[in-house]
Amino acid sequence: MTSSPPASDRDIASEVDPLDIETFLERIETFMIEAIRRDVVLETRITEIQDLMREQNTLNNATETARQEERRRRNSWRGWGKWIALGFLALVLDNLLGVVSLGFAICWHKRK
């Protein structure tokens, strides 16, 4: 068994075709340019998504604020106060009508 002598730089250089190297370098350059383009597109899309998420958060905050304001308005005494006042007014009017009708009934029976 004899071993072959180690290859020198000159031997390796003579085996490699310069056209293959040029083609290989062009392919690497093409891949790098394509990767950079995709990175730019991806970065743009990420920025768009982040902007949309910020806008959605703003809208969600505005909606929640509106809900809280509506809850406060409904639960405040001013909101319920008008209904309480109307209830008392209805009670007073009902009592007045009752007194008037009772007075009319008493007068009617006294006439007979």
PyMOL commands that set and color helices and strands:
alter all, ss='L'
color gray80, all
select helices_A, chain A and resi 9-15+18-75+77-111
alter helices_A, ss='H'
color red, helices_A
deselect
rebuild
show_as cartoon
